[in-house]
Amino acid sequence: MRSLLTAAAISLAFTLFLTPVFLRLFRKWGWGQVIRTPEDIRNPSHGEKRGTPTMGGTIFIIGTIVGYLVGCYTGNNPPTISGWLVLWMMVGFGIVGFIDDYMKVRRQRSLGLTGWRKIVGQIIVVVPFGVVALMLPNAWEATPASPYISVFRDIPALWFFVLGPVVGWLLYLAWVTFIGVAWSNSTNVTDGLDGLAAGVGIFVTGAYSLVVFWQFNQSCQAPQILADTANACYATRDPFDLAIVSASFAAALIGFLWWNAPKANVFMGDVGSMAIGGVIAAMSILSRTELLGVLIAGAFIIGPGSVILQRLYFKITRGKRLFLMSPFHHHLEMRGWSEISIVVRMWIIAGLLAVSGVGLFYVEWLAQT
């Protein structure tokens, strides 16, 4: 417990107190936000945000790493392969986003990497993650990831390797890649208003901290498992370490949100939004809750879901629009909602979905005992 609390405290203090130091460096380096013209976005109020320091995601990425490592060694809980894999996804996706942000700042245009180039970069990150996560068993022969699709735990009937090792590996990597790319792009689309993605990310990663901490208390690898709870234990490898890294990330986001909340002093940029997606993807895969993650992180689906609906409706109706503008939070802006009203309500929705996911997770455990 000391490791978890120390990690969260260090990450929170890092982003809360050191963000102004980073902002001075960002201004010196010319890392100012590039905003599309009012004619492009039909929302002139966004123009005043031009020049605000961006790429702030690098702050909470560094803060998470520092807090996690300090917490692990302070509490005598050395990092495990599961924790390193979460950091790999966070940093790897963050680097893809950083390249995109840097291209925008360097060219002073709102266009960075093309969509397909982002996806290629994400695939380069997630495929090694998937391979390593299934090839390093511990003393109980448990690997960080699983070749099964999962909700609360693995579903035995949905086994990728039932068709053989080659097809199994391809299906497994395709599934892991889909999860990584989907969550990374979902969080990226959601990051459109001050504090929106950071606030939602706090609820989601905070919820995952609770999930994996409960899995730690009910682990199948524990020395003693009571007979009446044997069917309800969790095969997650290194759940306590996952709790440490997710708590570090959530705490780092809380400290960052102090400076990112409306009106923002710093934007997280694609480096930050993609890093959030990487952490969510890694946590859902390594905790064996991939499908449950759709509920826990459901607030991150609203934005990309509205974009998909907008495009489908546009094609079906031959030019008509379902929303005034997509993603949905920009539709609400066009309807006259203030930015702070939209952000706070999205935080409420995120909190309700995250709590619902954790509650459903606990109810399922009760049903198994």
C-alpha positions as CSV (number, residue, x, y, z in Angstrom):
1,M,0.0,0.0,0.0
2,R,2.9,2.3,0.7
3,S,4.0,1.9,-2.9
4,L,0.6,2.9,-4.3
5,L,0.2,5.9,-2.1
6,T,3.7,7.2,-2.6
7,A,3.5,6.7,-6.4
8,A,0.3,8.7,-6.5
9,A,1.6,11.5,-4.3
10,I,4.8,11.9,-6.2
11,S,3.0,12.0,-9.6
12,L,0.5,14.5,-8.3
13,A,3.1,16.8,-6.8
14,F,5.2,16.5,-10.0
15,T,2.5,17.8,-12.4
16,L,0.9,20.2,-9.9
17,F,4.0,22.0,-8.9
18,L,6.4,21.6,-11.9
19,T,4.0,22.3,-14.7
20,P,4.8,26.1,-14.6
21,V,8.5,25.2,-15.0
22,F,7.7,23.1,-18.1
23,L,5.5,25.9,-19.5
24,R,8.4,28.4,-19.4
25,L,10.4,25.9,-21.4
26,F,7.6,25.3,-23.9
27,R,7.2,29.0,-24.5
28,K,11.0,29.3,-25.0
29,W,10.9,26.5,-27.5
30,G,7.9,28.0,-29.3
31,W,5.5,25.1,-28.5
32,G,2.3,27.2,-29.0
33,Q,-1.0,25.7,-30.0
34,V,-2.0,26.0,-33.7
35,I,-5.8,26.6,-34.1
36,R,-7.8,26.1,-37.3
37,T,-9.3,29.3,-38.7
38,P,-12.8,30.3,-37.7
39,E,-14.0,29.5,-41.2
40,D,-12.8,25.9,-40.8
41,I,-14.4,25.3,-37.4
42,R,-17.2,27.8,-37.4
43,N,-16.4,28.7,-33.9
44,P,-14.4,32.0,-33.6
45,S,-14.0,31.7,-29.9
46,H,-11.4,29.1,-30.4
47,G,-9.1,31.6,-32.1
48,E,-8.2,33.2,-28.8
49,K,-6.5,29.9,-27.7
50,R,-3.9,30.3,-30.4
51,G,-0.4,30.3,-29.0
52,T,-1.3,28.6,-25.7
53,P,1.6,26.2,-24.7
54,T,0.8,22.7,-26.0
55,M,2.4,19.2,-25.9
56,G,1.6,19.3,-22.1
57,G,1.1,15.5,-22.2
58,T,4.8,15.2,-21.9
59,I,4.5,16.6,-18.4
60,F,2.1,13.9,-17.0
61,I,3.9,11.2,-18.9
62,I,7.2,12.1,-17.1
63,G,5.3,12.6,-13.9
64,T,3.8,9.1,-14.1
65,I,7.1,7.4,-14.8
66,V,8.8,9.3,-11.9
67,G,6.0,8.6,-9.4
68,Y,5.7,4.9,-10.5
69,L,9.4,4.2,-10.1
70,V,9.8,6.1,-6.8
71,G,6.7,4.4,-5.4
72,C,7.8,0.9,-6.4
73,Y,11.2,1.2,-4.9
74,T,10.1,3.1,-1.8
75,G,7.6,0.4,-1.0
76,N,9.9,-2.5,-1.9
77,N,7.7,-3.5,-4.9
78,P,10.1,-3.6,-7.9
79,P,8.4,-2.9,-11.3
80,T,7.1,-6.0,-13.0
81,I,6.7,-6.7,-16.7
82,S,3.1,-5.7,-16.5
83,G,3.9,-2.2,-15.2
84,W,6.6,-1.8,-17.9
85,L,4.1,-2.8,-20.6
86,V,1.7,-0.1,-19.5
87,L,4.5,2.5,-19.6
88,W,5.5,1.2,-23.0
89,M,2.0,1.9,-24.4
90,M,1.9,5.2,-22.7
91,V,5.2,6.4,-23.9
92,G,5.0,4.7,-27.4
93,F,1.6,6.3,-28.2
94,G,2.8,9.5,-26.7
95,I,5.7,9.6,-29.1
96,V,3.4,9.1,-32.0
97,G,1.3,12.0,-30.8
98,F,4.4,14.1,-30.1
99,I,5.5,13.7,-33.7
100,D,2.1,14.9,-34.9
101,D,2.2,17.9,-32.5
102,Y,5.7,18.8,-33.4
103,M,4.9,18.8,-37.1
104,K,1.9,21.2,-36.5
105,V,4.0,23.6,-34.4
106,R,6.9,23.5,-36.8
107,R,4.8,24.1,-39.9
108,Q,2.3,26.4,-38.0
109,R,-0.5,24.4,-39.5
110,S,-3.3,22.3,-37.9
111,L,-2.3,19.3,-40.0
112,G,0.3,16.9,-38.7
113,L,0.5,13.2,-39.4
114,T,-2.1,11.8,-41.7
115,G,-4.6,9.4,-40.2
116,W,-3.0,6.4,-41.7
117,R,0.5,7.4,-40.6
118,K,-0.8,7.7,-37.1
119,I,-2.3,4.2,-37.3
120,V,0.9,2.8,-38.6
121,G,2.8,4.4,-35.7
122,Q,0.3,3.0,-33.2
123,I,0.6,-0.5,-34.8
124,I,4.4,-0.3,-34.4
125,V,3.9,0.3,-30.7
126,V,1.1,-2.2,-29.9
127,V,2.4,-5.2,-31.8
128,P,5.6,-5.6,-29.6
129,F,3.4,-5.0,-26.6
130,G,1.1,-7.9,-27.6
131,V,4.0,-10.2,-28.3
132,V,5.8,-9.6,-25.1
133,A,2.6,-9.7,-23.1
134,L,1.9,-13.2,-24.1
135,M,5.4,-14.7,-23.9
136,L,6.7,-14.0,-20.4
137,P,5.0,-16.3,-17.8
138,N,5.7,-16.0,-14.1
139,A,6.2,-18.8,-11.6
140,W,2.5,-19.7,-11.9
141,E,2.7,-19.8,-15.7
142,A,0.6,-16.6,-15.9
143,T,1.4,-14.1,-18.7
144,P,0.6,-10.4,-18.6
145,A,-2.0,-10.7,-21.4
146,S,-4.2,-13.6,-22.3
147,P,-5.2,-15.3,-25.6
148,Y,-8.8,-15.0,-24.6
149,I,-11.4,-12.3,-25.0
150,S,-12.5,-11.1,-21.6
151,V,-15.2,-9.2,-19.8
152,F,-14.7,-9.5,-16.0
153,R,-12.1,-12.3,-16.6
154,D,-11.3,-14.6,-19.5
155,I,-14.2,-16.2,-21.5
156,P,-12.9,-19.8,-22.0
157,A,-15.0,-20.3,-25.2
158,L,-13.4,-17.3,-26.9
159,W,-9.9,-18.6,-27.4
160,F,-7.8,-17.3,-30.3
161,F,-5.5,-20.3,-30.5
162,V,-8.4,-22.9,-31.1
163,L,-7.5,-22.7,-34.9
164,G,-3.8,-23.3,-34.4
165,P,-0.8,-21.3,-33.3
166,V,-0.3,-19.3,-36.5
167,V,-3.9,-18.3,-36.9
168,G,-4.2,-17.8,-33.2
169,W,-1.3,-15.4,-33.0
170,L,-2.7,-13.4,-36.0
171,L,-6.1,-13.2,-34.4
172,Y,-4.7,-12.3,-31.0
173,L,-2.4,-9.5,-32.4
174,A,-5.3,-8.2,-34.6
175,W,-7.5,-8.0,-31.5
176,V,-4.8,-6.3,-29.4
177,T,-4.0,-3.9,-32.2
178,F,-7.7,-3.0,-32.6
179,I,-8.0,-2.2,-28.9
180,G,-4.9,-0.1,-28.9
181,V,-5.7,1.9,-32.1
182,A,-9.4,2.3,-31.1
183,W,-8.7,3.7,-27.6
184,S,-5.9,5.9,-28.7
185,N,-7.9,7.5,-31.5
186,S,-11.0,7.8,-29.3
187,T,-9.1,9.7,-26.6
188,N,-7.5,11.9,-29.4
189,V,-10.9,12.8,-30.8
190,T,-12.3,13.6,-27.3
191,D,-9.5,16.1,-26.6
192,G,-11.2,19.1,-28.1
193,L,-12.1,21.3,-25.1
194,D,-10.1,22.6,-22.1
195,G,-9.8,19.9,-19.5
196,L,-12.2,17.4,-21.2
197,A,-9.8,14.5,-22.0
198,A,-7.9,15.0,-18.7
199,G,-11.0,15.0,-16.5
200,V,-12.5,12.0,-18.3
201,G,-9.1,10.2,-18.1
202,I,-9.0,10.7,-14.3
203,F,-12.3,8.9,-13.9
204,V,-11.3,6.0,-16.2
205,T,-7.8,5.3,-14.9
206,G,-9.0,5.9,-11.3
207,A,-11.7,3.2,-11.9
208,Y,-9.1,0.8,-13.3
209,S,-7.0,1.4,-10.2
210,L,-9.9,0.1,-8.1
211,V,-10.5,-2.8,-10.4
212,V,-6.9,-4.1,-10.4
213,F,-6.6,-3.5,-6.7
214,W,-9.6,-5.7,-6.1
215,Q,-8.1,-8.3,-8.4
216,F,-5.0,-8.2,-6.2
217,N,-7.1,-8.9,-3.1
218,Q,-8.8,-11.8,-4.9
219,S,-5.9,-13.1,-7.0
220,C,-5.9,-16.8,-8.1
221,Q,-2.1,-16.7,-7.4
222,A,-2.6,-15.9,-3.7
223,P,-1.2,-18.5,-1.3
224,Q,-4.6,-19.2,0.2
225,I,-7.9,-19.1,-1.8
226,L,-11.1,-19.9,0.1
227,A,-13.2,-22.7,-1.3
228,D,-16.3,-20.5,-1.7
229,T,-14.4,-17.8,-3.7
230,A,-12.2,-20.1,-5.8
231,N,-14.4,-19.6,-8.9
232,A,-14.4,-15.8,-8.4
233,C,-10.6,-15.3,-8.2
234,Y,-8.8,-13.4,-11.0
235,A,-5.9,-14.7,-13.0
236,T,-4.5,-11.2,-13.7
237,R,-0.7,-11.2,-13.4
238,D,0.9,-8.4,-11.2
239,P,-2.4,-6.7,-10.3
240,F,-0.9,-4.7,-7.5
241,D,1.8,-3.3,-9.9
242,L,-1.0,-2.4,-12.3
243,A,-2.7,-0.6,-9.5
244,I,0.4,1.4,-8.8
245,V,0.9,2.5,-12.4
246,S,-2.7,3.4,-13.0
247,A,-2.9,5.3,-9.7
248,S,0.3,7.2,-10.7
249,F,-1.3,8.1,-14.1
250,A,-4.6,9.2,-12.6
251,A,-2.8,11.3,-10.0
252,A,-0.5,12.9,-12.6
253,L,-3.7,13.8,-14.6
254,I,-5.2,15.4,-11.5
255,G,-2.2,17.7,-11.1
256,F,-2.1,18.5,-14.8
257,L,-5.8,19.3,-14.8
258,W,-5.2,22.2,-12.4
259,W,-3.4,23.9,-15.3
260,N,-5.5,22.4,-18.1
261,A,-9.0,23.1,-16.8
262,P,-11.0,25.9,-18.5
263,K,-9.5,28.4,-19.3
264,A,-6.4,26.2,-19.9
265,N,-2.9,27.5,-19.4
266,V,-1.6,24.5,-21.3
267,F,-3.0,21.9,-23.7
268,M,-2.0,18.2,-23.6
269,G,-1.8,17.9,-27.4
270,D,-1.9,14.6,-29.2
271,V,1.1,13.4,-27.1
272,G,-1.2,13.5,-24.1
273,S,-4.4,12.3,-25.5
274,M,-2.8,9.3,-27.3
275,A,-0.9,8.4,-24.1
276,I,-4.2,8.3,-22.2
277,G,-5.5,5.9,-24.9
278,G,-2.4,3.8,-24.6
279,V,-2.9,3.4,-20.8
280,I,-6.6,2.6,-21.1
281,A,-5.8,-0.1,-23.8
282,A,-3.0,-1.6,-21.8
283,M,-5.0,-1.7,-18.5
284,S,-8.0,-3.3,-20.2
285,I,-5.9,-6.0,-21.8
286,L,-3.7,-6.7,-18.8
287,S,-6.5,-6.8,-16.3
288,R,-8.6,-9.1,-18.5
289,T,-11.5,-6.6,-18.8
290,E,-11.3,-5.6,-22.4
291,L,-15.1,-5.6,-23.1
292,L,-15.9,-4.1,-19.6
293,G,-13.6,-1.2,-20.6
294,V,-16.2,-0.1,-23.1
295,L,-18.4,0.8,-20.2
296,I,-15.7,2.1,-17.8
297,A,-14.2,4.4,-20.6
298,G,-17.5,4.9,-22.3
299,A,-17.2,8.7,-22.2
300,F,-14.3,8.4,-24.6
301,I,-16.6,6.7,-27.2
302,I,-19.1,9.6,-27.4
303,G,-16.9,11.8,-29.5
304,P,-15.7,9.2,-32.1
305,G,-19.2,7.6,-32.1
306,S,-20.7,11.0,-33.1
307,V,-18.1,11.3,-35.9
308,I,-19.0,7.9,-37.3
309,L,-22.8,8.6,-37.1
310,Q,-22.3,12.0,-38.8
311,R,-20.5,10.5,-41.7
312,L,-22.9,7.6,-42.1
313,Y,-25.9,10.0,-42.0
314,F,-24.2,12.3,-44.4
315,K,-23.8,9.5,-46.9
316,I,-27.2,8.0,-46.5
317,T,-29.1,11.3,-46.7
318,R,-26.8,12.6,-49.5
319,G,-25.5,15.7,-47.8
320,K,-27.6,16.2,-44.7
321,R,-26.0,16.4,-41.2
322,L,-27.1,14.7,-38.0
323,F,-25.1,17.1,-35.9
324,L,-24.2,20.8,-36.4
325,M,-20.6,19.7,-36.1
326,S,-18.8,16.6,-34.9
327,P,-17.4,15.4,-32.5
328,F,-20.5,15.9,-30.3
329,H,-18.9,18.4,-27.9
330,H,-18.5,20.8,-30.8
331,H,-22.2,20.2,-31.7
332,L,-23.1,21.4,-28.2
333,E,-20.8,24.5,-28.7
334,M,-22.7,25.3,-31.9
335,R,-25.9,25.0,-30.0
336,G,-24.7,27.8,-27.7
337,W,-23.5,25.8,-24.7
338,S,-20.5,27.3,-22.9
339,E,-17.3,25.3,-22.9
340,I,-17.2,24.9,-19.1
341,S,-20.8,23.6,-19.2
342,I,-20.0,20.9,-21.7
343,V,-16.8,19.9,-20.0
344,V,-18.3,19.5,-16.5
345,R,-21.3,17.5,-17.9
346,M,-18.9,15.2,-19.7
347,W,-17.0,14.7,-16.5
348,I,-20.3,13.8,-14.8
349,I,-21.1,11.3,-17.6
350,A,-17.6,9.9,-17.4
351,G,-17.9,9.5,-13.6
352,L,-21.3,7.7,-13.9
353,L,-20.0,5.3,-16.5
354,A,-16.8,4.6,-14.6
355,V,-18.7,3.9,-11.4
356,S,-21.2,1.8,-13.3
357,G,-18.3,-0.3,-14.7
358,V,-16.7,-0.8,-11.3
359,G,-20.1,-1.6,-9.7
360,L,-20.9,-4.2,-12.4
361,F,-17.4,-5.7,-11.9
362,Y,-18.1,-6.0,-8.1
363,V,-21.7,-7.4,-8.6
364,E,-20.3,-10.1,-10.9
365,W,-17.8,-11.1,-8.2
366,L,-20.6,-11.3,-5.7
367,A,-22.6,-13.5,-8.1
368,Q,-19.6,-15.9,-8.3
369,T,-19.1,-16.3,-4.6
